Amino acid sequence: MNKQTPSGFEQHLENLSLPDAKIRNQQELKLTIINSKKSLRISLWLLLVPCIALLEGFFQSAFHILLPPWSWLVKFSPAMPIWVRFSIFLMVLIVIPGFAVLVNLFGILWFKYDRNEHVLHVAIRVRQRNIWVIVFAGLVALLFIGHTIANWMTNG
């Protein structure tokens, strides 16, 4: 048989990085969902969106300067239905920071399954940067959840 050269897809599959899994004596399996450095990078990129929105809101209220995309929201939001405005608020200021918290938690959680005892052990690898991102993103999400509840209670 003639051996053909591997295609780009086959080369990509051969170079694919696998999750950290260590099997000892076929009795236990250790697994991390995502690398802590990757989760930190992903979370920082995700947190850039709400931080930009908060910074632009601050510039509008303190200095009366409108910057895009905040200026677009101010200009076009009166024409939008309330559910669209609420969805934008929900996504940018609550869902994205919440997702950043989850990604970082998956980066520092370590799962170990012991087949003999049928027990799943969950441990946390303390990575200070990841913990700080979890705290910051959690506070941003909780701040705006509280703001939404307070606004609903005063208007509702």
TIDRENNU-424993 format. One line per 8 residues: number of its first residue (from 1); for each residue x, y, z of N, C-alpha, C. Coordinates in Angstrom, 3 decimals. Example, Ala and Ser with C-alpha at 12.3 -4.5 7.8 and 13.67 -1.06 7.14 Angstrom:
! residues 2
1 = 13.190 -5.690 7.800 12.300 -4.500 7.800 13.200 -3.300 7.800  12.850 -2.250 7.080 13.670 -1.060 7.140 12.900 0.030 7.870
! end
This chain:
! residues 156
1 = 0.829 -1.186 0.000 0.000 0.000 0.000 0.866 1.239 0.000  0.423 2.219 -0.711 1.110 3.496 -0.745 0.699 4.337 0.451  1.665 4.870 1.141 1.355 5.729 2.282 1.238 7.162 1.774  0.078 7.745 2.011 -0.154 9.103 1.555 0.259 10.076 2.654  0.532 11.303 2.247 0.864 12.318 3.248 -0.406 12.726 3.968  -0.312 12.957 5.278 -1.512 13.307 6.038 -2.037 14.685 5.645  -3.337 14.809 5.668 -3.960 16.093 5.348 -3.782 17.049 6.519  -4.148 18.305 6.300 -4.034 19.311 7.352 -4.887 18.963 8.560
9 = -6.055 18.366 8.306 -6.946 17.997 9.408 -6.328 16.886 10.234  -5.729 15.896 9.562 -5.092 14.795 10.290 -3.908 15.302 11.104  -3.137 16.236 10.555 -2.016 16.801 11.297 -2.529 17.580 12.508  -3.635 18.284 12.320 -4.225 19.025 13.443 -4.664 18.068 14.547  -5.253 16.937 14.170 -5.681 15.956 15.164 -4.500 15.331 15.889  -3.414 15.109 15.164 -2.236 14.526 15.796 -1.603 15.501 16.790  -1.680 16.814 16.514 -1.062 17.825 17.377 -2.027 18.368 18.424  -3.218 17.819 18.506 -4.240 18.290 19.438 -3.817 18.005 20.873
17 = -3.928 19.030 21.718 -3.567 18.822 23.125 -4.753 18.226 23.858  -4.474 17.264 24.692 -5.502 16.566 25.449 -5.565 17.117 26.862  -6.714 16.974 27.549 -6.775 17.414 28.944 -5.826 16.603 29.815  -5.434 17.226 30.922 -4.553 16.536 31.864 -5.314 15.373 32.500  -4.967 14.174 32.121 -5.600 12.995 32.727 -4.493 12.024 33.118  -4.484 11.652 34.361 -3.492 10.701 34.845 -4.231 9.493 35.386  -3.887 8.340 34.871 -4.520 7.115 35.336 -3.470 6.304 36.082  -3.795 5.954 37.313 -2.874 5.168 38.124 -3.488 3.805 38.366
25 = -2.798 2.794 37.902 -3.194 1.410 38.125 -4.641 1.127 37.714  -5.160 1.884 36.794 -6.535 1.717 36.316 -7.560 1.828 37.444  -7.193 2.437 38.544 -8.104 2.519 39.680 -8.601 3.944 39.935  -7.859 4.960 39.506 -8.329 6.319 39.739 -8.037 7.171 38.518  -8.838 8.177 38.337 -8.724 9.078 37.201 -8.697 10.505 37.735  -7.661 11.265 37.371 -7.575 12.666 37.751 -7.793 13.493 36.495  -8.575 14.560 36.626 -8.922 15.344 35.453 -9.120 16.804 35.833  -8.548 17.706 35.033 -8.859 19.127 35.121 -9.626 19.481 33.858
33 = -10.628 20.324 33.991 -11.475 20.681 32.855 -10.715 21.554 31.867  -10.079 22.619 32.360 -9.347 23.560 31.507 -8.113 24.019 32.275  -7.090 24.348 31.570 -5.850 24.841 32.151 -6.117 26.171 32.862  -5.484 26.402 34.007 -5.745 27.624 34.773 -5.261 28.876 34.038  -4.182 28.773 33.282 -3.705 29.931 32.524 -4.657 30.263 31.374  -5.163 29.238 30.697 -6.122 29.476 29.624 -7.410 30.073 30.178  -7.864 29.556 31.303 -9.102 30.077 31.882 -8.923 31.527 32.318  -7.742 31.879 32.801 -7.470 33.253 33.196 -7.520 34.176 31.979
41 = -6.876 33.765 30.882 -6.889 34.585 29.663 -8.301 34.749 29.111  -9.046 33.664 29.058 -10.412 33.728 28.548 -11.256 34.658 29.411  -11.123 34.553 30.715 -11.911 35.382 31.626 -11.552 36.856 31.516  -10.273 37.155 31.353 -9.882 38.558 31.214 -10.439 39.153 29.933  -10.450 38.377 28.855 -11.065 38.861 27.614 -12.563 39.046 27.789  -13.206 38.135 28.496 -14.640 38.268 28.740 -14.948 39.484 29.619  -14.122 39.726 30.614 -14.361 40.846 31.521 -14.059 42.198 30.887  -13.387 42.191 29.748 -13.118 43.435 29.054 -14.416 44.100 28.605
49 = -15.408 43.312 28.203 -16.681 43.856 27.712 -17.423 44.622 28.814  -17.697 44.028 29.992 -18.384 44.824 31.010 -17.549 45.978 31.551  -16.224 45.817 31.579 -15.381 46.911 32.059 -15.448 48.109 31.110  -15.477 47.850 29.809 -15.622 48.940 28.839 -16.974 49.614 29.008  -18.032 48.829 29.190 -19.368 49.405 29.387 -19.413 50.251 30.657  -18.821 49.761 31.734 -18.804 50.525 32.988 -17.977 51.804 32.860  -16.844 51.716 32.186 -15.997 52.882 31.991 -16.703 53.939 31.138  -17.382 53.496 30.088 -18.103 54.445 29.239 -19.292 55.058 29.981
57 = -19.958 54.284 30.823 -21.032 54.837 31.646 -20.499 55.865 32.628  -19.323 55.596 33.180 -18.680 56.556 34.092 -18.325 57.844 33.362  -17.755 57.734 32.141 -17.408 58.925 31.367 -18.647 59.749 31.027  -19.762 59.085 30.763 -20.974 59.821 30.453 -21.495 60.564 31.680  -21.520 59.889 32.811 -22.085 60.539 33.999 -21.146 61.573 34.605  -19.845 61.343 34.582 -18.907 62.258 35.234 -18.458 63.400 34.322  -18.173 63.101 33.061 -17.584 64.095 32.163 -18.492 64.474 30.997  -19.667 63.859 30.908 -20.624 64.094 29.812 -19.991 63.839 28.448
65 = -19.207 62.763 28.372 -18.562 62.339 27.133 -19.182 61.011 26.721  -19.690 60.953 25.496 -20.265 59.708 24.985 -19.278 59.058 24.020  -18.918 57.821 24.308 -18.008 57.049 23.458 -18.761 55.856 22.891  -18.427 55.457 21.651 -19.066 54.243 21.122 -18.539 53.017 21.854  -19.259 51.986 22.031 -20.625 51.655 21.646 -21.665 52.178 22.630  -21.241 52.806 23.735 -22.201 53.347 24.697 -23.072 54.425 24.046  -22.457 55.265 23.202 -23.222 56.324 22.542 -24.298 55.741 21.631  -24.005 54.600 21.013 -25.014 53.957 20.162 -26.185 53.469 21.003
73 = -25.878 52.914 22.173 -26.959 52.466 23.061 -27.816 53.640 23.524  -27.179 54.746 23.871 -27.930 55.922 24.312 -28.781 56.469 23.171  -28.224 56.468 21.963 -28.935 57.031 20.811 -30.111 56.158 20.374  -29.889 54.827 20.328 -30.897 53.949 19.753 -31.760 53.214 20.778  -31.447 53.312 22.064 -32.221 52.556 23.046 -33.672 53.019 23.185  -33.993 54.306 23.015 -35.424 54.649 23.094 -36.271 53.964 22.017  -35.679 53.621 20.895 -36.426 52.960 19.814 -36.503 51.448 20.009  -35.696 50.919 20.914 -35.677 49.468 21.150 -36.780 49.071 22.122
81 = -37.332 47.871 21.931 -38.279 47.374 22.943 -37.550 47.140 24.273  -38.313 47.143 25.340 -37.730 47.009 26.677 -37.016 45.674 26.842  -37.518 44.611 26.213 -36.889 43.299 26.375 -35.525 43.261 25.706  -35.314 44.036 24.629 -33.998 44.087 23.978 -33.015 44.827 24.871  -33.458 45.955 25.441 -32.575 46.713 26.339 -32.208 45.894 27.564  -33.196 45.202 28.128 -32.927 44.365 29.300 -32.001 43.207 28.938  -32.161 42.621 27.741 -31.294 41.518 27.312 -29.850 41.975 27.150  -29.661 43.164 26.594 -28.301 43.704 26.452 -27.686 43.921 27.835
89 = -28.441 44.524 28.735 -27.965 44.742 30.100 -27.625 43.415 30.769  -28.525 42.461 30.634 -28.339 41.151 31.263 -27.092 40.453 30.725  -26.915 40.452 29.420 -25.762 39.769 28.816 -24.442 40.432 29.218  -24.370 41.744 29.060 -23.098 42.442 29.256 -22.688 42.503 30.720  -23.628 42.746 31.607 -23.241 43.021 32.979 -23.516 41.899 33.971  -24.235 40.849 33.561 -24.495 39.755 34.493 -24.026 38.417 33.929  -24.413 38.086 32.702 -24.093 36.769 32.140 -22.605 36.640 31.823  -22.013 37.642 31.199 -20.584 37.549 30.843 -19.698 37.444 32.091
97 = -19.881 38.287 33.132 -19.074 38.071 34.352 -19.365 36.730 35.022  -20.609 36.282 34.991 -20.928 34.962 35.556 -20.235 33.842 34.815  -20.174 33.956 33.480 -19.470 32.962 32.675 -17.969 33.006 32.963  -17.421 34.206 33.193 -15.999 34.324 33.546 -15.713 33.632 34.877  -16.644 33.739 35.830 -16.490 33.038 37.107 -16.466 31.530 36.874  -17.393 31.020 36.071 -17.443 29.575 35.802 -16.187 29.070 35.102  -15.699 29.817 34.122 -14.489 29.397 33.402 -13.315 29.325 34.361  -13.194 30.301 35.260 -12.093 30.273 36.223 -12.258 29.159 37.241
105 = -13.483 28.888 37.652 -13.692 27.767 38.572 -13.285 26.453 37.924  -13.621 26.278 36.650 -13.209 25.058 35.953 -11.696 24.986 35.809  -11.025 26.146 35.796 -9.566 26.159 35.687 -8.847 25.755 36.960  -9.484 25.947 38.108 -8.795 25.630 39.367 -9.354 24.390 40.051  -10.471 23.864 39.561 -11.023 22.640 40.153 -10.277 21.415 39.636  -10.053 20.469 40.494 -9.345 19.229 40.171 -10.236 18.079 40.607  -10.593 17.241 39.649 -11.489 16.127 39.933 -10.690 14.832 39.975  -10.999 14.004 40.956 -10.335 12.708 41.094 -11.406 11.686 41.429
113 = -11.515 10.675 40.582 -12.509 9.632 40.805 -11.797 8.356 41.226  -12.171 7.840 42.373 -11.608 6.600 42.881 -12.599 5.480 42.575  -12.201 4.585 41.676 -13.112 3.532 41.231 -13.355 2.479 42.304  -12.371 2.256 43.149 -12.556 1.261 44.208 -13.624 1.695 45.199  -13.581 2.961 45.597 -14.523 3.466 46.586 -15.774 4.062 45.957  -15.764 4.251 44.643 -16.857 4.916 43.926 -17.120 6.298 44.497  -16.038 7.079 44.625 -16.107 8.404 45.212 -15.448 9.396 44.251  -16.098 10.540 44.065 -15.522 11.627 43.292 -14.996 12.673 44.263
121 = -13.687 12.906 44.243 -13.060 13.914 45.090 -12.887 15.181 44.260  -13.269 16.318 44.819 -13.111 17.598 44.146 -12.178 18.445 44.991  -11.113 18.919 44.371 -10.143 19.757 45.074 -9.978 21.067 44.311  -9.511 22.077 45.014 -9.259 23.377 44.401 -7.761 23.634 44.433  -7.198 23.856 43.259 -5.798 24.254 43.182 -5.766 25.766 43.325  -5.168 26.255 44.373 -5.194 27.679 44.657 -4.231 28.396 43.719  -4.806 29.147 42.821 -4.059 30.022 41.908 -4.556 31.432 42.201  -3.681 32.256 42.741 -4.090 33.559 43.246 -4.719 34.426 42.160
129 = -4.165 34.425 40.962 -4.737 35.248 39.888 -6.153 34.806 39.549  -6.352 33.506 39.479 -7.689 32.993 39.168 -8.679 33.356 40.269  -8.245 33.280 41.513 -9.116 33.630 42.632 -9.510 35.107 42.553  -8.561 35.996 42.222 -8.860 37.419 42.108 -9.848 37.688 40.972  -9.687 37.002 39.862 -10.629 37.184 38.747 -12.012 36.670 39.142  -12.071 35.552 39.852 -13.364 35.024 40.315 -14.040 36.034 41.241  -13.286 36.612 42.163 -13.852 37.590 43.100 -14.321 38.835 42.352  -13.494 39.367 41.450 -13.856 40.579 40.713 -15.080 40.349 39.830
137 = -15.068 39.267 39.056 -16.202 38.988 38.165 -17.464 38.696 38.964  -17.322 37.991 40.068 -18.480 37.718 40.916 -19.059 38.984 41.511  -18.193 39.906 41.940 -18.678 41.177 42.480 -19.376 42.016 41.422  -18.837 42.037 40.206 -19.491 42.780 39.126 -20.875 42.196 38.851  -20.956 40.887 38.741 -22.253 40.252 38.479 -23.224 40.491 39.633  -22.768 40.318 40.871 -23.643 40.525 42.029 -24.057 41.982 42.194  -23.164 42.905 41.869 -23.489 44.330 41.933 -24.667 44.645 41.023  -24.631 44.132 39.809 -25.706 44.458 38.877 -26.948 43.614 39.081
145 = -26.809 42.444 39.663 -28.002 41.699 40.072 -28.714 42.474 41.180  -27.958 42.971 42.140 -28.535 43.794 43.204 -29.146 45.078 42.668  -28.478 45.705 41.707 -29.010 46.923 41.083 -30.327 46.634 40.377  -30.393 45.516 39.678 -31.619 45.143 38.971 -32.758 44.875 39.950  -32.467 44.161 41.025 -33.502 43.870 42.024 -33.971 45.164 42.703  -33.043 46.040 43.065 -33.417 47.309 43.708 -34.239 48.179 42.755  -33.864 48.223 41.497 -34.607 48.999 40.506 -36.006 48.424 40.308  -36.103 47.105 40.281 -37.402 46.454 40.113 -38.305 46.727 41.318
153 = -37.730 46.694 42.518 -38.525 46.930 43.721 -39.015 48.376 43.809  -38.220 49.345 43.375 -38.648 50.739 43.446 -39.644 51.086 42.340  -39.514 50.456 41.175 -40.404 50.769 40.051 -41.600 49.817 39.960  -41.482 48.648 40.576 -42.508 47.628 40.384 -43.504 47.653 41.467
! end
